[in-house]
Amino acid sequence: MRHAAAVALVMLCSLPALAARREGTCEVRVMGGLQLAFSGKGGTQSATSDHWLSPEEMRAIYEKIHSRMKADPKKAQAAAAKLAAKGTMSGPLSIHCISAGGIQSASLSILSGQNTKESVPFKPGAYPLVTLDEKPGELPVALRLKGVNYMLTVPGVLVLTRFDGRGVAGTFKFTARTHSSANKKDVTERTIRVEGSFDLPCPVKSRVCS
């Protein structure tokens, strides 16, 4: 899951940034064993989706990535065409809410996981949130608060109230506890409830985004 998040962020560096008319926001509220709240801003690292790129635009980005790797031009074009044909880059939808203090301070990521554009279509909908062993139709969550990693205890829920060329908006809710295998042994065990919302514009220039 960490690898997927890293790949998504690398891909973002090659996307054509959009001079957004609005910045967008995300809000996270933590209750129970830990009480805190944080917010994040929109931008190229706040939301990604393969739905926001046409096949031609995706191919151009792949070619740019291969050129940076100093690959043979003909091989790069062939590889880019093959990858673009699959229609997959960063996944159907990823959302990242990072506090002003940075990832170590407080961050929440809802990742694409094993999903495709078919299992997470380009429209409003509701999806289960999980931590590990996600299935198509489920979205994995990575949560870090004050340097401590958390995992969901039972599936939560993500509700997309808008998912189109303007951007993505919705709410999420889940219960989580300290992730025993992803923290130091002396970390205090806590169970928390997390709720939040987001309204993020499409961050790239494309034929799809308005």
C-alpha positions as CSV (number, residue, x, y, z in Angstrom):
1,M,0.0,0.0,0.0
2,R,2.9,2.4,0.8
3,H,4.4,1.5,-2.6
4,A,1.1,2.4,-4.3
5,A,1.1,5.8,-2.6
6,A,4.7,6.4,-3.7
7,V,4.0,5.5,-7.3
8,A,0.9,7.8,-7.4
9,L,3.0,10.7,-6.1
10,V,5.8,10.1,-8.7
11,M,3.2,10.1,-11.5
12,L,1.9,13.4,-10.2
13,C,5.2,15.0,-10.9
14,S,4.6,14.4,-14.7
15,L,1.0,15.6,-14.8
16,P,0.3,19.0,-16.4
17,A,-0.8,21.2,-13.5
18,L,-4.0,23.1,-13.8
19,A,-4.3,26.7,-12.7
20,A,-7.3,25.8,-10.5
21,R,-10.1,28.3,-10.1
22,R,-10.4,27.1,-6.5
23,E,-7.9,25.4,-4.3
24,G,-10.1,22.9,-2.6
25,T,-10.0,21.6,1.0
26,C,-10.2,18.4,3.1
27,E,-11.1,18.2,6.7
28,V,-10.4,15.3,9.1
29,R,-11.8,14.9,12.7
30,V,-10.4,12.3,15.1
31,M,-12.4,11.3,18.2
32,G,-12.1,8.6,20.9
33,G,-8.7,7.6,22.2
34,L,-7.1,10.6,20.4
35,Q,-8.7,13.9,19.9
36,L,-7.5,16.2,17.1
37,A,-8.6,17.8,13.8
38,F,-6.6,18.8,10.8
39,S,-7.2,20.1,7.3
40,G,-5.4,20.1,4.0
41,K,-5.5,22.0,0.8
42,G,-6.0,21.1,-2.8
43,G,-3.3,20.8,-5.5
44,T,-1.6,18.2,-7.6
45,Q,-1.0,16.0,-4.6
46,S,-4.5,16.0,-3.1
47,A,-6.4,13.9,-5.6
48,T,-5.6,11.8,-8.7
49,S,-7.7,9.8,-11.1
50,D,-7.2,8.0,-14.4
51,H,-10.7,9.2,-15.2
52,W,-9.3,12.7,-15.6
53,L,-7.0,11.8,-18.5
54,S,-7.9,10.8,-22.1
55,P,-5.9,7.8,-23.5
56,E,-3.9,10.2,-25.7
57,E,-3.0,12.4,-22.7
58,M,-2.0,9.3,-20.7
59,R,0.2,8.1,-23.5
60,A,2.0,11.5,-23.7
61,I,2.7,11.4,-20.0
62,Y,4.1,7.9,-20.2
63,E,6.4,9.0,-23.1
64,K,7.6,11.9,-20.9
65,I,8.3,9.6,-18.0
66,H,10.3,7.2,-20.3
67,S,12.2,10.1,-21.8
68,R,13.3,11.2,-18.3
69,M,14.6,7.6,-17.8
70,K,16.7,8.1,-21.0
71,A,15.2,5.1,-22.6
72,D,15.5,4.4,-26.4
73,P,12.9,6.7,-28.1
74,K,11.3,4.0,-30.1
75,K,11.1,1.6,-27.2
76,A,9.8,4.4,-25.0
77,Q,7.0,5.1,-27.4
78,A,6.1,1.4,-27.7
79,A,6.1,1.0,-23.9
80,A,4.0,4.2,-23.5
81,A,1.5,3.0,-26.0
82,K,1.1,-0.4,-24.3
83,L,0.6,1.2,-20.8
84,A,-1.8,3.8,-22.1
85,A,-3.8,1.1,-23.8
86,K,-4.4,-0.4,-20.4
87,G,-5.8,2.9,-19.2
88,T,-4.0,2.8,-15.9
89,M,-1.7,5.3,-14.3
90,S,-2.4,6.3,-10.7
91,G,-5.7,4.3,-10.5
92,P,-9.3,5.3,-10.6
93,L,-9.2,7.5,-7.5
94,S,-6.8,8.5,-4.8
95,I,-7.3,11.2,-2.2
96,H,-4.6,12.6,0.1
97,C,-5.3,14.9,3.0
98,I,-2.0,16.2,4.6
99,S,-1.9,18.7,7.5
100,A,0.1,21.9,7.4
101,G,2.7,20.1,9.6
102,G,3.4,17.5,7.0
103,I,2.9,13.7,6.6
104,Q,4.6,12.9,9.9
105,S,2.3,15.2,11.8
106,A,-1.1,14.1,10.4
107,S,-2.1,12.6,7.0
108,L,-4.8,10.5,5.6
109,S,-4.7,8.7,2.2
110,I,-7.5,6.9,0.5
111,L,-5.9,4.8,-2.3
112,S,-7.0,3.1,-5.4
113,G,-5.8,-0.3,-4.3
114,Q,-6.8,-3.2,-6.7
115,N,-9.5,-1.1,-8.4
116,T,-9.9,-0.2,-12.0
117,K,-12.1,2.5,-13.7
118,E,-14.8,-0.2,-14.0
119,S,-14.9,-0.9,-10.2
120,V,-14.7,2.8,-9.3
121,P,-16.6,4.5,-12.1
122,F,-16.6,8.2,-12.9
123,K,-19.8,9.2,-11.0
124,P,-21.1,9.5,-7.4
125,G,-21.2,6.4,-5.3
126,A,-20.3,4.7,-2.0
127,Y,-17.4,2.3,-1.3
128,P,-16.1,0.3,1.7
129,L,-12.9,1.5,3.3
130,V,-10.4,-1.1,4.5
131,T,-6.7,-1.3,5.6
132,L,-5.4,-4.6,4.2
133,D,-6.3,-7.2,1.6
134,E,-8.7,-5.0,-0.2
135,K,-10.9,-6.4,-3.0
136,P,-12.2,-4.7,-6.1
137,G,-14.8,-2.2,-5.0
138,E,-12.9,-1.5,-1.7
139,L,-10.5,1.3,-1.1
140,P,-7.5,1.0,1.3
141,V,-6.8,3.7,3.8
142,A,-3.4,4.8,5.2
143,L,-3.7,7.0,8.4
144,R,-0.8,8.5,10.3
145,L,-1.3,10.8,13.3
146,K,1.5,12.3,15.4
147,G,4.0,9.8,13.9
148,V,1.8,6.8,14.7
149,N,0.2,4.5,12.1
150,Y,-3.4,3.3,12.4
151,M,-5.4,0.5,10.7
152,L,-9.2,0.1,10.3
153,T,-10.8,-2.4,12.7
154,V,-13.9,-2.9,10.5
155,P,-14.8,-1.5,7.1
156,G,-15.6,2.1,7.0
157,V,-17.4,4.0,4.2
158,L,-16.5,6.6,1.6
159,V,-19.4,8.5,0.0
160,L,-18.7,10.4,-3.3
161,T,-21.3,13.1,-3.7
162,R,-19.5,14.4,-6.8
163,F,-17.0,12.8,-9.1
164,D,-16.7,14.4,-12.6
165,G,-14.6,16.7,-14.7
166,R,-14.8,19.5,-12.0
167,G,-13.3,17.3,-9.3
168,V,-14.3,15.1,-6.5
169,A,-16.2,15.7,-3.3
170,G,-17.6,13.6,-0.5
171,T,-17.4,12.3,3.1
172,F,-15.8,9.4,4.9
173,K,-16.2,7.6,8.2
174,F,-14.4,4.7,9.9
175,T,-13.0,3.3,13.2
176,A,-9.3,2.5,13.5
177,R,-6.7,1.4,16.1
178,T,-3.0,1.6,16.5
179,H,-1.3,-0.6,13.8
180,S,0.8,-2.9,16.0
181,S,3.1,-4.2,13.2
182,A,3.7,-0.7,11.7
183,N,4.8,1.1,14.9
184,K,7.4,0.9,17.6
185,K,6.7,-1.5,20.4
186,D,6.3,1.2,23.0
187,V,3.5,3.0,21.1
188,T,0.3,3.5,23.2
189,E,-2.6,1.4,21.8
190,R,-5.6,3.5,21.0
191,T,-8.9,3.1,19.2
192,I,-10.2,6.1,17.4
193,R,-13.2,7.2,15.3
194,V,-12.5,9.3,12.2
195,E,-14.8,11.4,10.1
196,G,-14.2,13.9,7.4
197,S,-15.0,15.6,4.2
198,F,-13.3,16.8,1.0
199,D,-14.0,19.0,-2.0
200,L,-11.1,18.9,-4.4
201,P,-10.9,20.2,-7.9
202,C,-9.4,18.2,-10.8
203,P,-5.7,19.2,-10.5
204,V,-4.6,18.7,-14.1
205,K,-5.1,20.2,-17.5
206,S,-6.9,17.7,-19.7
207,R,-9.8,17.3,-22.1
208,V,-11.9,15.8,-19.3
209,C,-11.4,18.4,-16.6
210,S,-13.4,21.6,-16.8
